[in-house]
Amino acid sequence: MWIGILIICGMGLYPPWTDTLDVNGYRFEMPGKYGWLFSHPGLRRFNMVLYDLRSGAWLYQTGIHLDLARLGIQWLGVGLISLGLIISLNKNVLP
């Protein structure tokens, strides 16, 4: 049980991130890297240059945020495996 708790805490400290790209109101999200919770792994470099010469502004914005869906699935998987191990080990110990 304690190993499962330690793994879940480790996943929380080194979570998955999502890179976002906003282009003219359209939002694209791509799975990013894993990185420390208090210092994200950095933005992915997008191979595009969208610059409006008339307005002098960039036509896209990038961002990064925690990927809570992937983190939740990981936590659920570790929790279910830990629960299964605890149940199977308790069945072997009890007569």
Secondary structure, DSSP 8 states (H G I E B T S, - for coil): -HHHHHHHHHHHHS-EEEEEEEETTEEEEEEEEE--TTS-------S---EETTTTEESEEEEEEE-HHHHHHHHHHHHHHHHHHHHHHHHHH--
